[in-house]
Every structure is written in structure tokens, then in C-alpha cells.
Amino acid sequence: MRLVRLLATCCAVLAVNAHAQFLSFRDVLSRPDRPQPDHKIAYAAGPQQYGELWLPKTGAGPHPVVLMIHGGCWRADLPGPELLAWQADAIRAQGIAVWSITYRRLGHESGGYPGTFQDVAAGADHLRSIAGQYKLDLGRVVTTGHSAGGHLALWLPARKNLPASSPLKTANPLAIHGAVPVAGVGDLAYASAFVGAACGADTITGLVKEKERGKDAWADTSPAALLPLGIPQTMISGMYDAVVAPAHARRHQMLAERKGDSVKLLTLDESAHFEIISPWTGPGKSVVDAIVAAVKALPK
């Protein structure tokens, strides 16, 4: 009888797990009538160095800004900002501007270290150049990003703590006031052994050039090495995410809180890796709500 109950329980868990993982990135991309940004703006000369600006349809501004970074395993052969179009549109509908940036990745010329990180930094800092024209409030900026973009959404507010010797160090990085990574990792070195199952075994170590740089490779690329961030953080995970398990969010919370940061966890049932960026699903709507709440919690 105990064996029967155990088998029944296992079957129930598997059934929930199978039901939760029903979206792939192809499902998201093939959804009809994909919304479009208001502007596509270059922040540098390369073909991958641009951002999509999504502006609220109502309100005179200045508008708070969600700085959005797409994922795709840091790789050029996977989708870019188009995968987050639905999420950007849902945030725009709440009266918040979205600056969704893309960047050179592994497989692009000069992708990886340091180019990937320099692009993300330059894309963020370019907000200063367009804030006046588009009535953006740079006193209220929250980063978000999905998967690899979740890592970069934590890395941006960590830039102020970069080692002086790092080629990624700049004198005046854009101030970030909150971070809401979605399926993101904070400890990049730790994640390299796990995320490789989906992204490729050598993807993360190749991204940071560990073979050439040794342990120093993590010192300016992993948010865990750059704590504390000094801003509110919410780590969002899908309970059944097989690409970036919720354990990565918990690890970041543990490490960050040891350094004095405040980190909330939001783990969503009925969700794997792509429901959480799909606002027509329950988990995806909850993610949009959490991002909007993080912006609205900032003082005006």
C-alpha cells in the first residue's frame, strides 16, 4: 500500500511538472501580432549595439524606466530582444518606459569578454543621451532581464564595485535603483556547472575567458564577487525551470544578504523558463506585476 501511495505521489508530481513546462521560446516567438517598440536607437556603431524604446501611451512624463536585457545563453544563435516584446509592451501599458537593449554575444565579432559587458554598460549609460528627448526619469531606473539577461540585470548595478584594474570599469556608471532578474543567476562561477546543460558546457567559462584569465575571470563578471549592490532586489523563478533552477535565486539571496543587501524571492508555480516572460499566462502576469511594483516602490 505504501508503494502504491508513493507511486501515485510521484505520478502527480510528474504530471504537474509536465503541465508547467508547456512553452518554448519558439512558442513565444510564433505568437501572432507581436507588439513593436516606439523607437529603435543605436548606442554605438555595431549592428548589435542598439536598444528598443517602449514609451507609455498616456501621461506626459517624465517616465520611470525599466532597463531590460534579453537572454539567450549569451549566444548569438539564440533570440534577442524580440523574445521580450510582449513583456515590454505589458510594462509600457502600466505607464513605465522600457529601454530594451541588445548587445554582442558569443558568436558575434568581439562578443564575450569584454565586449558583451562593455555593450551592456554602454547601452545602459546611453539612457542619459535620450532621457531629455523622451522624458525619462533617470532617478527611477530598475533593471530586469531574462535568463542570461537576468545575470546582466544584476551586473549593471554592481558596476560601481568593479575592480579599478578591470577594463569594464568606468568613471560614472548609470545609477540603478532596483533590480528584478527573471530566471537570473548571481553567482556566475557556481552557475557555470549547471546552466551548461542548456547553454553548452563551455558557454559561461568562454563568456568570461576563464582559460585565459583564471580565477580573475569572475572578479568583474560575476555579481556575487561585486556585492553588495545596495539596492532592493527581487529574484523571480519558475518552479519547474530546468534551465535556471530556483536554487540559483536562493543562492544569490543568501550571498547578498550576508553583505547587507535586501533580496526577495518570488517562485512561481505552473511555470518553467518561458512562462515567466509571457504575460498572457498567470506566471508571466505576476512577473510584470512584480517589476511594476519594484518601480512604483521607488521614491519620486
C-alpha positions in Angstrom: 0.0 0.0 0.0 2.8 2.4 0.8 4.4 1.6 -2.5 1.1 2.4 -4.3 0.8 5.7 -2.4 4.4 6.6 -3.3 3.9 5.8 -7.0 0.7 7.9 -7.0 2.5 10.8 -5.4 5.4 10.6 -8.0 3.0 10.5 -10.8 1.2 13.5 -9.5 4.4 15.5 -9.2 5.4 14.5 -12.8 2.0 15.5 -14.1 2.3 18.9 -12.5 5.8 19.3 -13.8 4.8 18.3 -17.3 1.9 20.7 -17.3 4.1 23.6 -16.1 6.6 23.2 -18.9 4.4 23.9 -21.9 6.1 26.9 -23.5 9.3 27.0 -25.6 10.9 30.2 -26.9 9.5 29.2 -30.3 6.0 29.3 -28.9 6.6 32.8 -27.6 8.1 34.0 -30.9 5.4 32.5 -33.0 2.6 34.2 -31.1 0.8 36.5 -33.6 0.6 40.3 -33.6 3.9 40.8 -31.7 3.9 44.3 -30.3 6.6 46.7 -31.6 8.7 49.4 -29.8 8.2 53.1 -30.5 11.9 53.6 -31.4 15.0 51.7 -32.3 18.0 53.7 -31.2 21.7 52.9 -31.7 24.0 53.4 -28.7 27.1 52.5 -30.7 28.0 51.8 -34.4 27.8 48.0 -34.5 24.7 46.1 -35.7 24.0 44.5 -32.3 24.5 47.8 -30.4 21.1 49.3 -30.1 18.1 49.5 -27.8 14.3 49.4 -28.3 12.5 52.2 -26.6 8.9 51.5 -25.5 7.0 54.6 -24.3 3.8 54.8 -22.3 0.8 55.8 -24.5 -0.5 58.1 -21.8 1.0 60.6 -19.4 3.3 63.5 -20.0 6.3 62.1 -18.2 9.0 62.1 -17.1 8.5 58.3 -17.0 10.3 55.9 -14.8 12.4 53.4 -16.7 12.7 49.6 -16.8 16.1 48.8 -18.3 15.5 45.4 -19.9 18.1 42.9 -21.1 17.2 39.8 -23.1 18.8 36.4 -22.5 19.6 33.6 -24.9 22.6 32.0 -23.1 24.8 34.9 -24.0 24.9 33.4 -27.5 24.4 34.9 -30.9 22.4 32.0 -32.4 19.5 32.4 -30.0 16.7 35.0 -29.9 17.3 38.6 -28.8 15.0 41.4 -27.7 12.1 40.2 -29.8 11.6 37.4 -27.2 10.7 40.1 -24.6 8.4 42.2 -26.7 5.2 41.0 -25.0 6.7 41.7 -21.6 8.0 45.2 -22.6 4.5 46.1 -24.0 2.8 45.0 -20.8 5.1 47.1 -18.7 4.7 50.1 -21.1 0.9 49.8 -20.6 1.5 50.5 -16.8 2.9 53.9 -17.5 6.6 52.9 -17.4 9.1 53.3 -20.2 11.1 50.3 -21.2 14.7 50.5 -22.7 15.3 47.0 -24.0 18.9 46.6 -25.1 20.8 44.1 -27.2 24.5 43.5 -27.4 27.3 41.5 -28.9 27.2 37.9 -27.8 29.3 34.7 -28.2 29.4 34.1 -32.0 29.4 37.9 -32.8 32.6 39.6 -33.6 34.1 40.8 -30.3 31.3 39.1 -28.3 32.1 37.6 -24.9 34.6 39.3 -22.6 35.0 42.2 -22.6 32.7 43.2 -25.5 29.4 41.8 -24.1 29.8 43.6 -20.8 31.0 46.8 -22.4 28.0 46.8 -24.7 25.5 46.3 -21.8 27.2 49.1 -19.9 27.2 51.4 -22.9 23.6 50.6 -23.6 22.6 51.5 -20.1 24.6 54.7 -20.0 23.0 55.8 -23.3 19.9 56.5 -21.4 21.5 59.8 -20.4 21.7 60.8 -24.0 18.0 60.2 -24.7 16.4 61.0 -21.4 15.6 64.6 -22.2 14.1 64.0 -25.6 11.9 61.1 -24.5 11.1 62.5 -21.0 12.6 59.7 -19.0 13.1 59.9 -15.2 16.6 58.6 -14.5 16.0 58.9 -10.8 13.8 55.8 -11.1 15.6 53.1 -13.0 15.0 49.4 -12.4 16.9 46.7 -14.3 15.3 43.4 -15.4 16.3 40.6 -17.7 15.6 37.0 -18.5 18.0 34.1 -18.1 21.4 35.4 -19.3 19.8 38.9 -19.2 19.0 38.3 -15.5 22.7 37.9 -14.8 23.4 41.1 -16.6 20.5 42.9 -14.8 22.4 42.2 -11.5 25.8 43.0 -13.1 24.7 46.5 -14.1 24.1 47.8 -10.6 27.3 46.1 -9.5 29.4 48.2 -11.9 30.2 50.7 -9.2 32.1 48.0 -7.3 34.2 46.8 -10.2 38.0 46.5 -9.6 40.0 49.5 -10.7 42.1 47.3 -12.9 39.1 45.9 -14.9 38.7 47.0 -18.5 34.9 47.1 -17.6 35.5 49.9 -15.1 34.0 53.3 -16.0 34.1 56.6 -14.0 30.4 57.3 -13.8 28.1 54.3 -14.4 24.4 55.0 -14.6 22.7 54.7 -11.2 20.4 51.8 -10.9 17.7 51.9 -8.1 16.3 48.4 -8.2 16.8 45.0 -9.9 14.2 42.3 -10.8 16.1 39.5 -12.5 13.9 36.8 -14.1 15.5 33.3 -14.1 18.8 35.0 -13.4 22.0 34.0 -11.7 24.1 36.0 -9.3 27.0 33.6 -8.8 28.2 33.1 -12.3 31.1 30.7 -11.4 28.7 28.5 -9.5 26.1 28.6 -12.3 28.6 27.6 -14.9 28.5 23.9 -13.8 24.7 23.8 -14.0 23.4 26.1 -16.8 25.8 24.4 -19.2 23.2 21.6 -19.7 21.0 24.1 -21.6 23.5 26.6 -22.8 26.6 24.5 -23.6 29.2 23.2 -21.2 31.8 25.8 -22.1 29.5 28.8 -22.6 29.9 30.6 -19.3 33.6 29.9 -19.0 34.0 31.0 -22.6 32.0 34.1 -21.9 34.4 35.3 -19.2 37.5 33.8 -20.7 38.3 31.6 -17.7 41.0 29.6 -19.5 43.0 32.8 -20.3 42.1 34.7 -17.1 41.9 32.1 -14.4 40.1 32.9 -11.2 40.2 36.6 -12.1 37.6 35.9 -14.8 34.9 36.0 -12.2 36.1 39.1 -10.3 34.5 41.6 -12.7 31.8 39.5 -14.4 30.0 37.7 -11.5 27.6 39.8 -9.4 28.5 37.5 -6.4 32.0 38.9 -6.5 30.8 42.5 -6.5 28.3 42.5 -3.6 26.7 44.4 -2.0 24.6 46.1 -4.7 22.9 48.4 -2.2 19.5 48.4 -3.9 16.3 46.3 -3.5 16.4 43.1 -5.5 13.6 40.6 -6.4 14.7 37.3 -7.8 12.0 35.6 -9.8 12.0 31.9 -10.8 9.7 29.4 -12.4 9.3 26.4 -10.1 9.9 23.9 -12.9 12.6 25.8 -14.7 15.1 23.2 -16.0 17.4 25.9 -17.4 17.9 28.1 -14.4 16.6 26.4 -11.3 15.2 28.4 -8.4 18.2 27.3 -6.3 20.2 30.0 -8.1 18.0 32.7 -6.9 18.2 31.4 -3.3 22.0 31.3 -3.6 22.1 34.9 -4.6 19.8 35.9 -1.8 22.0 34.1 0.7 25.2 35.7 -0.5 23.7 39.1 -0.9 22.1 39.2 2.5 25.4 38.3 4.1 26.7 41.6 2.6 23.7 43.6 3.8 21.5 43.6 0.7 17.7 43.1 0.7 16.6 40.4 -1.6 13.1 39.0 -2.1 12.4 35.7 -3.8 9.3 35.0 -6.0 9.0 31.4 -7.1 6.0 30.9 -9.4 4.1 27.6 -9.7 2.9 26.3 -13.1 6.0 27.9 -14.7 9.2 26.8 -16.4 11.6 29.0 -18.3 9.4 30.8 -20.7 6.0 31.2 -19.0 7.6 33.9 -16.8 8.2 36.2 -19.8 4.8 35.5 -21.3 2.3 38.0 -19.7 -0.7 36.2 -21.2 0.0 33.4 -18.7 -0.6 33.7 -15.0 3.1 33.5 -14.1 4.0 36.0 -16.8 1.4 38.4 -15.5 2.8 38.0 -12.0 6.3 38.9 -13.2 5.0 42.1 -14.9 3.2 43.0 -11.6 6.5 42.4 -9.7 8.5 44.6 -12.0 5.9 47.4 -11.9 5.7 47.1 -8.1 9.5 47.5 -7.9 9.3 50.7 -9.9 6.4 52.1 -8.0 8.1 51.5 -4.7 10.9 54.0 -5.6 10.6 57.5 -4.2 9.6 60.1 -6.8 
